[in-house]
Amino acid sequence: MKKLHLILLASLLILSISCSSSSDEQTFDSSKITRASEAEVEQVVEDFIMVEDGGTIEIPAGFFELNTQLIIDNKTDITIKGAGMDKTFLSFKGLQTGGEGVKIVGNNIIIQDLSIEDAPGDGVKAQHTDGITFRRINVTWTNGDKSLNGTYAIYPVQCKNVLIDEVIASHSRDAGIYVGQSENIVVKNSLAFGNVAGIEIENSDNAEVFGNIARDNSGGILVFNLPGLPKADGARTRIYNNEIIANNHDNFATPIGEGPNGNTVTMIPPGSGIVLLAAKEVEIFDNKILKNKTFGIAIASYQITGFPDEAPNWSPYTTDIYLHDNLYDRSEGFPDLTRELGQLVSIYNAHRKAETQDIIYDGIWDTSVSETIESNPMRICISEPSMNELYFSRFFLMDGDDNIEAFKESAPFQNCKVEVLTDTSQIAEM
């Protein structure tokens, strides 16, 4: 679906109503925090440089204006500890070199009880780290122009045994809480708001995402597998007991081809609750999916992006999905029309109304597995209470833009179950 060639003139009124901006709220007001002296700032920088294995870096209350990165490089058993999210602030607005505010490489690292503001790139990044805990960390940006914000707030990539607990991530121009190319992950009890994507699990294995609130993002929770990355297909993600509410924020991500930080999240229409893209083995249950104006859950294969969809050891199809026992509440607004996926929902949904859909499925399947989708070749299983009251649309897009259809029959995708097994017992001990 490269282009839908839609005639949208009649929908311009809907567009003007549905694209209102969201709030620029900040969780904590750092303007009233006492500014640290130059000597106190230098002490924090020195502590990061000099800490030895098994050491603790304690950062006192105050607002620390830093013009250099804080780096932990190949250290083991390190704790970085502030006085509290509302008391210790690390500001990187004056950073002259490097992209991340805090950068971590090592083993068994804990960072907790502090806030990070205005990093030019990522707020706090961990890479090639086995055992990384983010606990009670607040990461945000205070720019008026959100397109100038950093890419990720919390950003572990190529890590193992990742725990993200009670963090707050806001105003990232990509994902607030992002875990990529990693293994053994728990994201819990956290808040993501005002980002393009609230929480994203990408090309990762064995993830549990529960007890979180994702609100006022463009998309609430994403599970993606993208081509061309060092780690190919990820699998086994469980998303449960989350509140995914009113994720209707404008999408302010940098488009691909328009700068170094362009990303696939540019395709996410405002009003997206949960998006699965080329995802494998995902169970979604016991969530509150409320007031997302375009759709509650989207099940999509990578072909829908229109980008090249071939790569070694990677499949563009979303397979082995189990949705059950979620609570939906459709938005009273209109689906977003600024992205093609939103246009598809608005114009072609099976209910013939320009209204929010609870569940959509792009209906793209691997024809080498089955000649028809009625056999459910991608093993998409939906067992939601009161399914007959939900708006479900399955699209036919296999002929491109010339023959787009939508169907509301969900029977081929019911009366089945996918078992998604995860083991995060090692993380529970961190």
DOZA-159850 format. One record per residue (C-alpha): residue number from 0; residue in three letters; x, y, z. Coordinates in nm, 3 decimals, padded with zeros to 5 digits. Layout:
DOZA-159850
R, NUM, Ala, X, Y, Z .
...
end
This chain:
DOZA-159850
R, 0, Met, 00.000, 00.000, 00.000 .
R, 1, Lys, 00.233, 00.272, -00.125 .
R, 2, Lys, -00.045, 00.514, -00.210 .
R, 3, Leu, -00.418, 00.484, -00.164 .
R, 4, His, -00.504, 00.752, -00.423 .
R, 5, Leu, -00.787, 00.864, -00.200 .
R, 6, Ile, -01.022, 01.147, -00.280 .
R, 7, Leu, -01.020, 01.334, 00.049 .
R, 8, Leu, -01.177, 01.666, -00.042 .
R, 9, Ala, -01.501, 01.572, 00.128 .
R, 10, Ser, -01.309, 01.480, 00.444 .
R, 11, Leu, -01.124, 01.806, 00.499 .
R, 12, Leu, -01.366, 01.915, 00.767 .
R, 13, Ile, -01.302, 01.593, 00.957 .
R, 14, Leu, -00.928, 01.648, 00.921 .
R, 15, Ser, -00.944, 01.998, 01.065 .
R, 16, Ile, -01.139, 01.874, 01.364 .
R, 17, Ser, -00.924, 01.567, 01.436 .
R, 18, Cys, -00.571, 01.713, 01.422 .
R, 19, Ser, -00.574, 01.932, 01.729 .
R, 20, Ser, -00.253, 01.954, 01.930 .
R, 21, Ser, -00.207, 01.794, 02.269 .
R, 22, Ser, -00.080, 01.937, 02.592 .
R, 23, Asp, 00.287, 02.015, 02.653 .
R, 24, Glu, 00.269, 01.918, 03.018 .
R, 25, Gln, 00.581, 01.844, 03.219 .
R, 26, Thr, 00.567, 01.598, 03.504 .
R, 27, Phe, 00.802, 01.792, 03.731 .
R, 28, Asp, 00.885, 02.163, 03.736 .
R, 29, Ser, 01.264, 02.192, 03.738 .
R, 30, Ser, 01.263, 02.573, 03.716 .
R, 31, Lys, 01.233, 02.603, 04.093 .
R, 32, Ile, 01.514, 02.360, 04.172 .
R, 33, Thr, 01.837, 02.507, 04.312 .
R, 34, Arg, 02.107, 02.527, 04.044 .
R, 35, Ala, 02.416, 02.323, 04.122 .
R, 36, Ser, 02.746, 02.510, 04.137 .
R, 37, Glu, 03.015, 02.459, 03.874 .
R, 38, Ala, 03.215, 02.257, 04.127 .
R, 39, Glu, 02.914, 02.033, 04.199 .
R, 40, Val, 02.862, 01.972, 03.827 .
R, 41, Glu, 03.230, 01.888, 03.780 .
R, 42, Gln, 03.207, 01.644, 04.071 .
R, 43, Val, 02.927, 01.450, 03.898 .
R, 44, Val, 03.130, 01.431, 03.575 .
R, 45, Glu, 03.435, 01.313, 03.769 .
R, 46, Asp, 03.233, 01.051, 03.955 .
R, 47, Phe, 03.121, 00.895, 03.625 .
R, 48, Ile, 03.480, 00.888, 03.499 .
R, 49, Met, 03.638, 00.753, 03.817 .
R, 50, Val, 03.380, 00.500, 03.939 .
R, 51, Glu, 03.516, 00.147, 03.972 .
R, 52, Asp, 03.342, -00.188, 03.946 .
R, 53, Gly, 03.100, -00.234, 04.233 .
R, 54, Gly, 03.078, 00.141, 04.298 .
R, 55, Thr, 02.789, 00.378, 04.355 .
R, 56, Ile, 02.750, 00.726, 04.207 .
R, 57, Glu, 02.526, 00.938, 04.430 .
R, 58, Ile, 02.395, 01.259, 04.274 .
R, 59, Pro, 02.245, 01.499, 04.529 .
R, 60, Ala, 01.936, 01.713, 04.487 .
R, 61, Gly, 01.981, 02.003, 04.246 .
R, 62, Phe, 01.964, 02.111, 03.884 .
R, 63, Phe, 02.287, 02.010, 03.708 .
R, 64, Glu, 02.357, 02.190, 03.378 .
R, 65, Leu, 02.593, 01.964, 03.186 .
R, 66, Asn, 02.785, 02.037, 02.866 .
R, 67, Thr, 02.929, 01.688, 02.834 .
R, 68, Gln, 02.790, 01.335, 02.828 .
R, 69, Leu, 02.788, 01.116, 03.136 .
R, 70, Ile, 02.934, 00.779, 03.036 .
R, 71, Ile, 02.970, 00.441, 03.204 .
R, 72, Asp, 03.206, 00.241, 02.983 .
R, 73, Asn, 03.250, -00.135, 03.036 .
R, 74, Lys, 03.193, -00.129, 03.410 .
R, 75, Thr, 03.024, -00.394, 03.626 .
R, 76, Asp, 02.789, -00.369, 03.925 .
R, 77, Ile, 02.742, 00.008, 03.916 .
R, 78, Thr, 02.456, 00.200, 04.081 .
R, 79, Ile, 02.375, 00.555, 03.969 .
R, 80, Lys, 02.143, 00.711, 04.223 .
R, 81, Gly, 01.980, 01.051, 04.251 .
R, 82, Ala, 01.777, 01.201, 04.535 .
R, 83, Gly, 01.445, 01.151, 04.352 .
R, 84, Met, 01.280, 01.225, 04.018 .
R, 85, Asp, 01.150, 01.552, 04.157 .
R, 86, Lys, 01.481, 01.650, 04.324 .
R, 87, Thr, 01.778, 01.558, 04.101 .
R, 88, Phe, 01.774, 01.699, 03.746 .
R, 89, Leu, 02.041, 01.644, 03.483 .
R, 90, Ser, 02.000, 01.897, 03.202 .
R, 91, Phe, 02.182, 01.840, 02.873 .
R, 92, Lys, 02.052, 02.146, 02.690 .
R, 93, Gly, 02.409, 02.277, 02.675 .
R, 94, Leu, 02.563, 01.951, 02.551 .
R, 95, Gln, 02.825, 02.031, 02.289 .
R, 96, Thr, 02.938, 01.683, 02.178 .
R, 97, Gly, 02.766, 01.344, 02.167 .
R, 98, Gly, 02.400, 01.266, 02.131 .
R, 99, Glu, 02.295, 01.082, 02.446 .
R, 100, Gly, 02.272, 01.246, 02.784 .
R, 101, Val, 02.372, 00.934, 02.977 .
R, 102, Lys, 02.538, 00.645, 02.793 .
R, 103, Ile, 02.590, 00.305, 02.955 .
R, 104, Val, 02.791, 00.001, 02.846 .
R, 105, Gly, 02.863, -00.272, 03.099 .
R, 106, Asn, 02.702, -00.538, 03.318 .
R, 107, Asn, 02.458, -00.514, 03.607 .
R, 108, Ile, 02.400, -00.140, 03.599 .
R, 109, Ile, 02.123, 00.037, 03.793 .
R, 110, Ile, 02.017, 00.397, 03.729 .
R, 111, Gln, 01.743, 00.535, 03.948 .
R, 112, Asp, 01.574, 00.830, 04.120 .
R, 113, Leu, 01.653, 01.121, 03.891 .
R, 114, Ser, 01.529, 01.325, 03.596 .
R, 115, Ile, 01.699, 01.389, 03.262 .
R, 116, Glu, 01.608, 01.684, 03.043 .
R, 117, Asp, 01.680, 01.808, 02.691 .
R, 118, Ala, 01.941, 01.564, 02.560 .
R, 119, Pro, 02.005, 01.640, 02.191 .
R, 120, Gly, 01.967, 01.272, 02.106 .
R, 121, Asp, 01.856, 01.002, 02.348 .
R, 122, Gly, 01.795, 01.070, 02.715 .
R, 123, Val, 01.963, 00.761, 02.857 .
R, 124, Lys, 02.099, 00.485, 02.632 .
R, 125, Ala, 02.231, 00.143, 02.734 .
R, 126, Gln, 02.403, -00.074, 02.474 .
R, 127, His, 02.570, -00.415, 02.489 .
R, 128, Thr, 02.475, -00.437, 02.856 .
R, 129, Asp, 02.375, -00.757, 03.036 .
R, 130, Gly, 02.164, -00.656, 03.335 .
R, 131, Ile, 02.034, -00.299, 03.310 .
R, 132, Thr, 01.774, -00.150, 03.543 .
R, 133, Phe, 01.598, 00.183, 03.490 .
R, 134, Arg, 01.398, 00.260, 03.804 .
R, 135, Arg, 01.213, 00.582, 03.882 .
R, 136, Ile, 01.374, 00.775, 03.597 .
R, 137, Asn, 01.198, 01.072, 03.439 .
R, 138, Val, 01.318, 01.171, 03.090 .
R, 139, Thr, 01.169, 01.463, 02.898 .
R, 140, Trp, 01.226, 01.760, 02.672 .
R, 141, Thr, 01.123, 02.119, 02.737 .
R, 142, Asn, 01.154, 02.261, 02.383 .
R, 143, Gly, 00.862, 02.450, 02.240 .
R, 144, Asp, 00.924, 02.289, 01.899 .
R, 145, Lys, 00.889, 01.915, 01.954 .
R, 146, Ser, 01.060, 01.833, 01.624 .
R, 147, Leu, 01.382, 01.945, 01.797 .
R, 148, Asn, 01.341, 01.690, 02.075 .
R, 149, Gly, 01.557, 01.382, 02.113 .
R, 150, Thr, 01.477, 01.047, 01.959 .
R, 151, Tyr, 01.430, 00.816, 02.258 .
R, 152, Ala, 01.388, 00.886, 02.628 .
R, 153, Ile, 01.470, 00.540, 02.771 .
R, 154, Tyr, 01.675, 00.346, 02.514 .
R, 155, Pro, 01.827, 00.004, 02.584 .
R, 156, Val, 01.948, -00.159, 02.262 .
R, 157, Gln, 02.134, -00.485, 02.207 .
R, 158, Cys, 02.100, -00.564, 02.576 .
R, 159, Lys, 02.002, -00.863, 02.788 .
R, 160, Asn, 01.797, -00.874, 03.107 .
R, 161, Val, 01.635, -00.532, 03.089 .
R, 162, Leu, 01.413, -00.400, 03.369 .
R, 163, Ile, 01.223, -00.072, 03.323 .
R, 164, Asp, 01.017, 00.006, 03.632 .
R, 165, Glu, 00.827, 00.317, 03.743 .
R, 166, Val, 00.981, 00.541, 03.479 .
R, 167, Ile, 00.822, 00.842, 03.310 .
R, 168, Ala, 00.905, 00.918, 02.947 .
R, 169, Ser, 00.762, 01.215, 02.759 .
R, 170, His, 00.794, 01.422, 02.440 .
R, 171, Ser, 01.032, 01.196, 02.243 .
R, 172, Arg, 01.014, 01.242, 01.867 .
R, 173, Asp, 01.025, 00.864, 01.831 .
R, 174, Ala, 00.956, 00.637, 02.130 .
R, 175, Gly, 00.944, 00.731, 02.496 .
R, 176, Ile, 01.031, 00.382, 02.620 .
R, 177, Tyr, 01.211, 00.185, 02.350 .
R, 178, Val, 01.370, -00.159, 02.378 .
R, 179, Gly, 01.543, -00.278, 02.062 .
R, 180, Gln, 01.733, -00.590, 01.955 .
R, 181, Ser, 01.735, -00.714, 02.312 .
R, 182, Glu, 01.645, -01.028, 02.509 .
R, 183, Asn, 01.459, -01.082, 02.837 .
R, 184, Ile, 01.271, -00.762, 02.904 .
R, 185, Val, 01.024, -00.631, 03.162 .
R, 186, Val, 00.857, -00.291, 03.120 .
R, 187, Lys, 00.620, -00.225, 03.410 .
R, 188, Asn, 00.446, 00.039, 03.622 .
R, 189, Ser, 00.559, 00.320, 03.392 .
R, 190, Leu, 00.405, 00.623, 03.223 .
R, 191, Ala, 00.466, 00.732, 02.864 .
R, 192, Phe, 00.293, 01.043, 02.731 .
R, 193, Gly, 00.337, 01.311, 02.465 .
R, 194, Asn, 00.568, 01.095, 02.251 .
R, 195, Val, 00.521, 00.974, 01.897 .
R, 196, Ala, 00.527, 00.617, 02.031 .
R, 197, Gly, 00.470, 00.558, 02.400 .
R, 198, Ile, 00.630, 00.214, 02.445 .
R, 199, Glu, 00.801, 00.020, 02.167 .
R, 200, Ile, 00.942, -00.332, 02.162 .
R, 201, Glu, 01.144, -00.378, 01.843 .
R, 202, Asn, 01.327, -00.687, 01.709 .
R, 203, Ser, 01.339, -00.825, 02.063 .
R, 204, Asp, 01.273, -01.160, 02.231 .
R, 205, Asn, 01.095, -01.252, 02.552 .
R, 206, Ala, 00.928, -00.929, 02.666 .
R, 207, Glu, 00.659, -00.857, 02.924 .
R, 208, Val, 00.487, -00.517, 02.919 .
R, 209, Phe, 00.238, -00.471, 03.202 .
R, 210, Gly, 00.095, -00.224, 03.451 .
R, 211, Asn, 00.183, 00.078, 03.236 .
R, 212, Ile, -00.007, 00.386, 03.122 .
R, 213, Ala, 00.041, 00.501, 02.764 .
R, 214, Arg, -00.161, 00.816, 02.699 .
R, 215, Asp, -00.152, 01.119, 02.470 .
R, 216, Asn, 00.106, 00.968, 02.233 .
R, 217, Ser, 00.049, 00.923, 01.860 .
R, 218, Gly, 00.064, 00.547, 01.919 .
R, 219, Gly, 00.037, 00.384, 02.261 .
R, 220, Ile, 00.229, 00.053, 02.246 .
R, 221, Leu, 00.415, -00.081, 01.941 .
R, 222, Val, 00.567, -00.422, 01.866 .
R, 223, Phe, 00.776, -00.400, 01.550 .
R, 224, Asn, 01.017, -00.621, 01.360 .
R, 225, Leu, 01.211, -00.415, 01.108 .
R, 226, Pro, 01.441, -00.542, 00.831 .
R, 227, Gly, 01.813, -00.482, 00.801 .
R, 228, Leu, 01.903, -00.478, 01.171 .
R, 229, Pro, 02.180, -00.685, 01.334 .
R, 230, Lys, 01.911, -00.883, 01.518 .
R, 231, Ala, 01.638, -00.995, 01.282 .
R, 232, Asp, 01.295, -01.123, 01.389 .
R, 233, Gly, 01.203, -01.089, 01.754 .
R, 234, Ala, 00.931, -01.298, 01.917 .
R, 235, Arg, 00.734, -01.365, 02.235 .
R, 236, Thr, 00.588, -01.045, 02.376 .
R, 237, Arg, 00.305, -01.031, 02.629 .
R, 238, Ile, 00.115, -00.702, 02.676 .
R, 239, Tyr, -00.130, -00.701, 02.965 .
R, 240, Asn, -00.293, -00.494, 03.240 .
R, 241, Asn, -00.200, -00.166, 03.071 .
R, 242, Glu, -00.407, 00.149, 03.022 .
R, 243, Ile, -00.377, 00.267, 02.662 .
R, 244, Ile, -00.579, 00.584, 02.658 .
R, 245, Ala, -00.644, 00.870, 02.413 .
R, 246, Asn, -00.324, 00.833, 02.213 .
R, 247, Asn, -00.431, 01.106, 01.973 .
R, 248, His, -00.121, 01.329, 01.973 .
R, 249, Asp, 00.004, 01.472, 01.644 .
R, 250, Asn, 00.282, 01.262, 01.490 .
R, 251, Phe, 00.590, 01.488, 01.497 .
R, 252, Ala, 00.848, 01.225, 01.397 .
R, 253, Thr, 01.109, 01.310, 01.135 .
R, 254, Pro, 01.006, 01.147, 00.805 .
R, 255, Ile, 01.241, 00.897, 00.646 .
R, 256, Gly, 01.466, 01.079, 00.401 .
R, 257, Glu, 01.427, 01.411, 00.581 .
R, 258, Gly, 01.722, 01.407, 00.817 .
R, 259, Pro, 01.929, 01.150, 01.001 .
R, 260, Asn, 01.657, 01.048, 01.245 .
R, 261, Gly, 01.374, 00.958, 01.007 .
R, 262, Asn, 01.196, 00.644, 01.123 .
R, 263, Thr, 00.914, 00.399, 01.050 .
R, 264, Val, 00.704, 00.555, 01.327 .
R, 265, Thr, 00.627, 00.837, 01.084 .
R, 266, Met, 00.362, 00.604, 00.938 .
R, 267, Ile, 00.174, 00.576, 01.271 .
R, 268, Pro, -00.149, 00.776, 01.254 .
R, 269, Pro, -00.251, 00.973, 01.562 .
R, 270, Gly, -00.517, 00.775, 01.740 .
R, 271, Ser, -00.332, 00.440, 01.739 .
R, 272, Gly, -00.373, 00.226, 02.051 .
R, 273, Ile, -00.153, -00.080, 01.987 .
R, 274, Val, 00.030, -00.145, 01.658 .
R, 275, Leu, 00.181, -00.479, 01.559 .
R, 276, Leu, 00.410, -00.461, 01.254 .
R, 277, Ala, 00.574, -00.782, 01.130 .
R, 278, Ala, 00.536, -00.899, 01.490 .
R, 279, Lys, 00.574, -01.263, 01.597 .
R, 280, Glu, 00.411, -01.441, 01.890 .
R, 281, Val, 00.233, -01.161, 02.073 .
R, 282, Glu, -00.036, -01.201, 02.336 .
R, 283, Ile, -00.246, -00.895, 02.428 .
R, 284, Phe, -00.491, -00.930, 02.715 .
R, 285, Asp, -00.660, -00.757, 03.011 .
R, 286, Asn, -00.579, -00.408, 02.880 .
R, 287, Lys, -00.798, -00.098, 02.882 .
R, 288, Ile, -00.783, 00.037, 02.526 .
R, 289, Leu, -00.987, 00.355, 02.540 .
R, 290, Lys, -01.059, 00.667, 02.332 .
R, 291, Asn, -00.793, 00.615, 02.061 .
R, 292, Lys, -00.952, 00.791, 01.766 .
R, 293, Thr, -00.825, 00.579, 01.474 .
R, 294, Phe, -00.812, 00.222, 01.608 .
R, 295, Gly, -00.762, 00.023, 01.925 .
R, 296, Ile, -00.535, -00.251, 01.786 .
R, 297, Ala, -00.379, -00.279, 01.440 .
R, 298, Ile, -00.238, -00.608, 01.313 .
R, 299, Ala, -00.022, -00.530, 01.012 .
R, 300, Ser, 00.247, -00.685, 00.798 .
R, 301, Tyr, 00.547, -00.481, 00.691 .
R, 302, Gln, 00.425, -00.459, 00.331 .
R, 303, Ile, 00.173, -00.199, 00.440 .
R, 304, Thr, 00.456, 00.053, 00.486 .
R, 305, Gly, 00.549, 00.049, 00.118 .
R, 306, Phe, 00.917, 00.017, 00.214 .
R, 307, Pro, 01.143, -00.266, 00.085 .
R, 308, Asp, 01.034, -00.584, 00.261 .
R, 309, Glu, 01.307, -00.842, 00.199 .
R, 310, Ala, 01.596, -00.915, 00.434 .
R, 311, Pro, 01.788, -01.224, 00.549 .
R, 312, Asn, 01.635, -01.425, 00.835 .
R, 313, Trp, 01.339, -01.190, 00.860 .
R, 314, Ser, 00.973, -01.216, 00.761 .
R, 315, Pro, 00.747, -00.921, 00.681 .
R, 316, Tyr, 00.436, -01.102, 00.808 .
R, 317, Thr, 00.272, -01.065, 01.147 .
R, 318, Thr, 00.205, -01.416, 01.279 .
R, 319, Asp, 00.086, -01.599, 01.592 .
R, 320, Ile, -00.117, -01.324, 01.758 .
R, 321, Tyr, -00.364, -01.377, 02.042 .
R, 322, Leu, -00.601, -01.099, 02.152 .
R, 323, His, -00.834, -01.172, 02.441 .
R, 324, Asp, -01.020, -01.017, 02.734 .
R, 325, Asn, -00.939, -00.654, 02.655 .
R, 326, Leu, -01.173, -00.362, 02.725 .
R, 327, Tyr, -01.237, -00.127, 02.433 .
R, 328, Asp, -01.406, 00.211, 02.424 .
R, 329, Arg, -01.418, 00.372, 02.081 .
R, 330, Ser, -01.336, 00.738, 02.047 .
R, 331, Glu, -01.615, 00.977, 01.967 .
R, 332, Gly, -01.381, 01.164, 01.729 .
R, 333, Phe, -01.278, 01.081, 01.375 .
R, 334, Pro, -00.991, 00.864, 01.246 .
R, 335, Asp, -00.676, 01.053, 01.154 .
R, 336, Leu, -00.632, 01.141, 00.787 .
R, 337, Thr, -00.270, 01.259, 00.790 .
R, 338, Arg, -00.130, 00.905, 00.744 .
R, 339, Glu, -00.230, 00.641, 00.491 .
R, 340, Leu, -00.322, 00.385, 00.754 .
R, 341, Gly, -00.566, 00.634, 00.904 .
R, 342, Gln, -00.705, 00.706, 00.559 .
R, 343, Leu, -00.757, 00.335, 00.507 .
R, 344, Val, -00.955, 00.311, 00.830 .
R, 345, Ser, -01.161, 00.619, 00.755 .
R, 346, Ile, -01.251, 00.544, 00.395 .
R, 347, Tyr, -01.248, 00.166, 00.354 .
R, 348, Asn, -01.345, 00.014, 00.690 .
R, 349, Ala, -01.599, -00.266, 00.684 .
R, 350, His, -01.861, -00.070, 00.876 .
R, 351, Arg, -01.888, 00.192, 00.603 .
R, 352, Lys, -01.860, 00.472, 00.855 .
R, 353, Ala, -01.572, 00.714, 00.907 .
R, 354, Glu, -01.547, 00.595, 01.266 .
R, 355, Thr, -01.290, 00.452, 01.501 .
R, 356, Gln, -01.227, 00.078, 01.465 .
R, 357, Asp, -01.158, -00.140, 01.767 .
R, 358, Ile, -00.944, -00.394, 01.580 .
R, 359, Ile, -00.807, -00.380, 01.227 .
R, 360, Tyr, -00.615, -00.646, 01.036 .
R, 361, Asp, -00.449, -00.560, 00.707 .
R, 362, Gly, -00.523, -00.911, 00.582 .
R, 363, Ile, -00.187, -00.956, 00.413 .
R, 364, Trp, -00.084, -01.320, 00.430 .
R, 365, Asp, 00.186, -01.551, 00.301 .
R, 366, Thr, 00.032, -01.724, 00.000 .
R, 367, Ser, 00.296, -01.997, 00.016 .
R, 368, Val, 00.124, -02.114, 00.337 .
R, 369, Ser, -00.234, -02.098, 00.209 .
R, 370, Glu, -00.416, -01.980, -00.100 .
R, 371, Thr, -00.692, -01.820, 00.108 .
R, 372, Ile, -00.700, -01.612, 00.424 .
R, 373, Glu, -01.010, -01.795, 00.548 .
R, 374, Ser, -00.782, -02.074, 00.673 .
R, 375, Asn, -00.614, -01.817, 00.900 .
R, 376, Pro, -00.264, -01.893, 00.769 .
R, 377, Met, -00.094, -01.628, 00.987 .
R, 378, Arg, -00.262, -01.765, 01.301 .
R, 379, Ile, -00.434, -01.445, 01.412 .
R, 380, Cys, -00.656, -01.540, 01.706 .
R, 381, Ile, -00.916, -01.303, 01.852 .
R, 382, Ser, -01.122, -01.399, 02.154 .
R, 383, Glu, -01.268, -01.074, 02.285 .
R, 384, Pro, -01.584, -01.054, 02.495 .
R, 385, Ser, -01.883, -00.912, 02.309 .
R, 386, Met, -01.702, -00.943, 01.978 .
R, 387, Asn, -02.027, -00.875, 01.797 .
R, 388, Glu, -02.034, -00.527, 01.951 .
R, 389, Leu, -01.680, -00.435, 01.846 .
R, 390, Tyr, -01.583, -00.272, 01.518 .
R, 391, Phe, -01.351, -00.516, 01.341 .
R, 392, Ser, -01.220, -00.458, 00.990 .
R, 393, Arg, -01.013, -00.701, 00.788 .
R, 394, Phe, -00.882, -00.547, 00.468 .
R, 395, Phe, -00.798, -00.699, 00.133 .
R, 396, Leu, -00.489, -00.521, -00.003 .
R, 397, Met, -00.325, -00.797, -00.206 .
R, 398, Asp, -00.406, -00.627, -00.539 .
R, 399, Gly, -00.260, -00.292, -00.434 .
R, 400, Asp, -00.459, 00.028, -00.464 .
R, 401, Asp, -00.681, -00.091, -00.745 .
R, 402, Asn, -00.894, -00.332, -00.546 .
R, 403, Ile, -00.919, -00.243, -00.177 .
R, 404, Glu, -01.195, -00.414, 00.017 .
R, 405, Ala, -01.293, -00.446, 00.382 .
R, 406, Phe, -01.475, -00.722, 00.567 .
R, 407, Lys, -01.621, -00.725, 00.917 .
R, 408, Glu, -01.648, -01.102, 00.956 .
R, 409, Ser, -01.410, -01.212, 01.230 .
R, 410, Ala, -01.515, -01.579, 01.240 .
R, 411, Pro, -01.200, -01.710, 01.063 .
R, 412, Phe, -00.991, -01.561, 01.343 .
R, 413, Gln, -01.196, -01.685, 01.638 .
R, 414, Asn, -01.208, -02.022, 01.812 .
R, 415, Cys, -00.831, -02.046, 01.819 .
R, 416, Lys, -00.555, -01.972, 02.066 .
R, 417, Val, -00.184, -01.897, 02.046 .
R, 418, Glu, 00.041, -01.986, 02.337 .
R, 419, Val, 00.306, -01.721, 02.401 .
R, 420, Leu, 00.565, -01.835, 02.654 .
R, 421, Thr, 00.797, -01.594, 02.827 .
R, 422, Asp, 01.037, -01.641, 03.117 .
R, 423, Thr, 01.144, -01.328, 03.304 .
R, 424, Ser, 01.229, -01.495, 03.634 .
R, 425, Gln, 01.589, -01.382, 03.611 .
R, 426, Ile, 01.480, -01.020, 03.574 .
R, 427, Ala, 01.246, -01.046, 03.873 .
R, 428, Glu, 01.552, -01.097, 04.090 .
R, 429, Met, 01.723, -00.777, 03.973 .
end
